Amino acid sequence: MVYVENKKFIKEMFPDVEDEVIERLLKSTGNNVDLVVTKIIDGSYKGIQFDLKDIYFTKMGQTSFKKELYFPELVNDLSSIKEEIDVSRNRKEIKRLNENINLLKSKNLKHKLRLSNEYYSEQIGEIKETINKLNKECTLSILKKSLKDPNCIDLHGLYCLDALKFVDDHIRTYSPTTFKLITGAEDSSMSLRPSLVKFLKEKDYSVSSEGPCIVAKKINKYK
């Protein structure tokens, strides 16, 4: 029962992560939700190691390079972002497309032939590209509106993982000493709020609650 509840909780936090991946992570961590969330946030569940403390550079062999922004459009050219996106319609379409993916996976399991596997994998890949495009439209539209007040950023309507990616971009680009994030009331923000608190603390920010907001203040280590 606990396993099922944990799986549902993680799926609500990260709807883009496949059920099979969530199941594998829960089993490999002994049903440890905190560890699974950390693995998904830092990308290590894909086999990519990323040190959250190293915010500016990632080492690959002997080479270092500046980590690219997740949403460069928000920094480079806000005018390129469509603000009037029908987010509700896009989300409904994403839900429908995810249902199509599950249907194709089910059909693929029935056939179990190499050629059919290639066919269904290609179909699923194309659908996922459409999902990513629709979701990015929603994310950029929401954030463009939110950034009209960069000191109090409203994250309502974002998937948890997209919100975390944006906050990472925001910190790396502007190095704010203090800023607010609107997540909703503590008792109604069951996944986004705790994930952001954990993430910000890993970035050396102290975090406090202020109604529907969390307030992040950079910790001065050299006092």
Backbone torsions as a table, in degrees:
resi	resn	phi	psi	omega
1	MET	NA	-43.8	179.7
2	VAL	-63.4	-39.8	179.5
3	TYR	-59.8	-45.5	-179.2
4	VAL	-62.8	-43.3	179.9
5	GLU	-65.4	-40.0	178.9
6	ASN	-65.0	-41.1	179.0
7	LYS	-63.0	-43.1	179.9
8	LYS	-64.0	-41.8	-179.7
9	PHE	-61.2	-46.2	-178.8
10	ILE	-67.9	-37.8	179.2
11	LYS	-63.8	-36.5	178.0
12	GLU	-67.7	-35.0	178.5
13	MET	-71.5	-42.0	-174.6
14	PHE	-128.9	74.0	-176.2
15	PRO	-62.4	-19.8	-179.1
16	ASP	-82.7	-13.9	179.4
17	VAL	-82.2	129.3	-175.0
18	GLU	-66.4	149.5	-179.4
19	ASP	-56.1	-40.8	-178.2
20	GLU	-61.9	-37.1	179.6
21	VAL	-68.1	-43.7	178.8
22	ILE	-61.2	-44.7	179.2
23	GLU	-60.8	-43.5	-179.5
24	ARG	-64.1	-41.4	-179.5
25	LEU	-66.6	-41.0	178.8
26	LEU	-63.1	-42.2	-179.8
27	LYS	-67.4	-42.6	-176.4
28	SER	-71.8	-21.1	-179.8
29	THR	-103.7	6.3	-178.8
30	GLY	68.4	37.0	177.7
31	ASN	66.5	31.0	-179.2
32	ASN	-91.3	101.1	-175.0
33	VAL	-61.6	-44.8	-178.6
34	ASP	-58.6	-41.9	-179.1
35	LEU	-68.3	-38.5	178.4
36	VAL	-63.9	-45.6	179.4
37	VAL	-59.5	-43.5	179.1
38	THR	-61.1	-43.9	-179.4
39	LYS	-62.4	-39.7	-179.4
40	ILE	-69.8	-42.6	-179.0
41	ILE	-62.8	-45.5	-175.6
42	ASP	-87.6	-2.3	174.7
43	GLY	81.9	2.2	-175.5
44	SER	-70.6	-17.6	178.9
45	TYR	-68.6	-16.6	177.2
46	LYS	-91.9	1.2	-177.8
47	GLY	90.1	7.3	178.8
48	ILE	-102.8	120.2	-178.4
49	GLN	-90.7	123.2	178.6
50	PHE	-135.5	119.2	-178.6
51	ASP	-81.4	115.0	-177.2
52	LEU	-64.6	-24.0	179.7
53	LYS	-75.8	-23.2	-179.8
54	ASP	-94.2	83.3	-169.7
55	ILE	-78.0	-24.5	-175.0
56	TYR	-99.9	-31.2	-174.0
57	PHE	-133.2	144.1	175.1
58	THR	-121.0	130.5	-178.1
59	LYS	-87.9	134.3	172.4
60	MET	-132.1	102.8	-173.6
61	GLY	66.7	-123.0	179.8
62	GLN	-101.7	7.5	-173.4
63	THR	-107.6	138.3	175.0
64	SER	-117.0	145.2	177.1
65	PHE	-148.5	154.9	179.7
66	LYS	-71.2	130.6	-178.4
67	LYS	-67.7	130.7	-178.2
68	GLU	-70.6	152.0	177.2
69	LEU	-72.6	148.1	175.4
70	TYR	-73.4	-37.5	-177.7
71	PHE	-127.6	71.3	-177.7
72	PRO	-62.5	-23.8	-179.5
73	GLU	-58.5	-32.2	-177.7
74	LEU	-70.9	-18.8	-179.8
75	VAL	-103.3	-41.8	-172.2
76	ASN	-81.9	-42.4	-173.4
77	ASP	-158.9	87.2	179.6
78	LEU	-62.8	-28.7	-177.2
79	SER	-66.2	-18.8	-179.4
80	SER	-79.5	-9.0	-175.9
81	ILE	-93.9	127.8	175.7
82	LYS	-75.5	120.0	-177.5
83	GLU	-84.1	-35.4	-175.6
84	GLU	-90.6	65.8	175.6
85	ILE	-94.9	137.7	175.7
86	ASP	-80.0	88.5	-175.0
87	VAL	-61.0	-42.4	-179.2
88	SER	-60.6	-43.2	179.5
89	ARG	-65.0	-43.5	178.7
90	ASN	-60.8	-42.7	-179.2
91	ARG	-63.8	-39.2	178.0
92	LYS	-64.6	-39.7	178.6
93	GLU	-66.7	-38.8	177.0
94	ILE	-62.0	-42.4	178.4
95	LYS	-61.5	-43.4	179.8
96	ARG	-63.8	-41.7	-179.4
97	LEU	-67.0	-36.4	176.4
98	ASN	-64.8	-35.8	176.2
99	GLU	-65.7	-37.3	176.6
100	ASN	-63.7	-38.6	178.1
101	ILE	-62.0	-44.6	179.0
102	ASN	-62.2	-36.8	178.7
103	LEU	-66.4	-43.7	178.7
104	LEU	-64.7	-38.0	177.3
105	LYS	-63.5	-40.0	179.0
106	SER	-64.1	-42.5	178.6
107	LYS	-64.7	-38.6	-179.3
108	ASN	-64.3	-38.7	179.4
109	LEU	-64.4	-32.4	-179.4
110	LYS	-70.8	-35.3	-175.1
111	HIS	-84.0	-46.2	177.8
112	LYS	54.2	35.1	176.6
113	LEU	-110.7	146.1	-176.4
114	ARG	-58.5	-45.7	-178.2
115	LEU	-65.4	-41.3	179.7
116	SER	-68.4	-34.1	177.8
117	ASN	-63.1	-41.7	177.8
118	GLU	-64.3	-40.7	-179.0
119	TYR	-63.7	-50.7	-177.4
120	TYR	-67.3	-36.0	178.3
121	SER	-62.8	-39.6	178.3
122	GLU	-65.9	-43.2	179.2
123	GLN	-62.3	-44.8	-179.7
124	ILE	-63.9	-40.3	179.0
125	GLY	-60.7	-41.6	179.6
126	GLU	-66.2	-40.3	179.2
127	ILE	-65.2	-40.8	179.7
128	LYS	-63.5	-35.9	176.9
129	GLU	-61.9	-41.8	178.3
130	THR	-65.0	-42.3	178.6
131	ILE	-59.9	-46.5	-179.3
132	ASN	-62.0	-38.7	179.5
133	LYS	-65.7	-46.4	179.9
134	LEU	-63.3	-42.5	-178.8
135	ASN	-66.5	-39.0	180.0
136	LYS	-66.7	-36.7	175.7
137	GLU	-57.6	-46.1	179.7
138	CYS	-62.4	-49.0	-176.4
139	THR	-59.6	-48.6	-178.2
140	LEU	-66.4	-38.5	178.9
141	SER	-63.2	-46.0	179.6
142	ILE	-62.4	-45.6	-176.1
143	LEU	-71.0	-33.0	177.4
144	LYS	-60.5	-42.6	178.0
145	LYS	-66.8	-41.9	-176.9
146	SER	-65.3	-33.9	-175.8
147	LEU	-75.0	0.3	174.2
148	LYS	-64.2	-22.5	171.9
149	ASP	-128.0	85.1	-173.8
150	PRO	-65.4	-13.7	179.0
151	ASN	-90.4	-8.5	177.5
152	CYS	-146.5	89.5	-169.1
153	ILE	-96.9	123.4	-179.1
154	ASP	-85.5	119.8	-178.2
155	LEU	-103.4	9.7	177.9
156	HIS	-58.5	138.3	175.8
157	GLY	92.7	-7.1	179.5
158	LEU	-93.7	147.0	168.1
159	TYR	-67.2	150.6	-176.2
160	CYS	-55.0	-47.3	-176.5
161	LEU	-64.6	-38.0	178.0
162	ASP	-66.3	-38.1	177.8
163	ALA	-63.1	-42.1	179.0
164	LEU	-65.2	-40.8	178.1
165	LYS	-62.5	-42.3	179.9
166	PHE	-63.1	-45.8	-179.5
167	VAL	-61.3	-38.7	176.1
168	ASP	-60.2	-47.1	176.4
169	ASP	-57.7	-46.4	-175.1
170	HIS	-61.4	-43.4	-179.5
171	ILE	-67.6	-43.9	-177.3
172	ARG	-69.0	-31.4	-177.7
173	THR	-81.7	-43.9	-170.7
174	TYR	-111.3	-14.0	-178.6
175	SER	46.5	52.1	-177.2
176	PRO	-66.0	142.0	177.2
177	THR	-83.9	-32.0	177.9
178	THR	-146.3	135.0	173.5
179	PHE	-158.5	159.9	-178.9
180	LYS	-113.4	146.3	175.7
181	LEU	-126.9	124.7	177.8
182	ILE	-86.3	117.7	-179.0
183	THR	-117.4	-11.5	-172.1
184	GLY	101.4	168.1	-179.4
185	ALA	-58.6	149.8	-175.4
186	GLU	-56.9	-38.7	-176.4
187	ASP	-80.6	-7.8	179.8
188	SER	-112.8	-4.0	178.9
189	SER	-112.0	75.4	-169.4
190	MET	-76.3	-23.8	-177.9
191	SER	-115.3	-46.4	-175.5
192	LEU	-64.4	-49.5	-175.0
193	ARG	-59.9	-54.1	179.7
194	PRO	-62.2	-33.3	178.9
195	SER	-66.9	-41.1	178.5
196	LEU	-66.8	-40.8	179.0
197	VAL	-59.3	-47.4	179.1
198	LYS	-61.0	-45.9	-177.8
199	PHE	-62.0	-46.6	-177.8
200	LEU	-65.6	-37.5	178.1
201	LYS	-64.6	-35.2	177.2
202	GLU	-68.5	-21.4	177.2
203	LYS	-93.2	11.6	178.3
204	ASP	68.6	41.2	171.3
205	TYR	-112.9	141.1	168.6
206	SER	-84.7	147.9	-174.4
207	VAL	-129.5	132.4	175.7
208	SER	-133.2	160.1	-179.3
209	SER	-97.3	143.7	177.1
210	GLU	-144.9	83.7	-175.8
211	GLY	62.6	-126.9	-179.9
212	PRO	-78.7	1.5	-177.3
213	CYS	-108.6	158.4	162.6
214	ILE	-115.5	140.2	-177.9
215	VAL	-107.7	122.9	-179.3
216	ALA	-106.8	128.7	178.1
217	LYS	-127.1	129.2	-178.6
218	LYS	-64.9	132.3	178.7
219	ILE	-84.6	125.3	177.7
220	ASN	-85.9	107.5	-176.6
221	LYS	-80.0	-9.1	-173.3
222	TYR	-107.9	19.2	177.8
223	LYS	-68.1	NA	NA
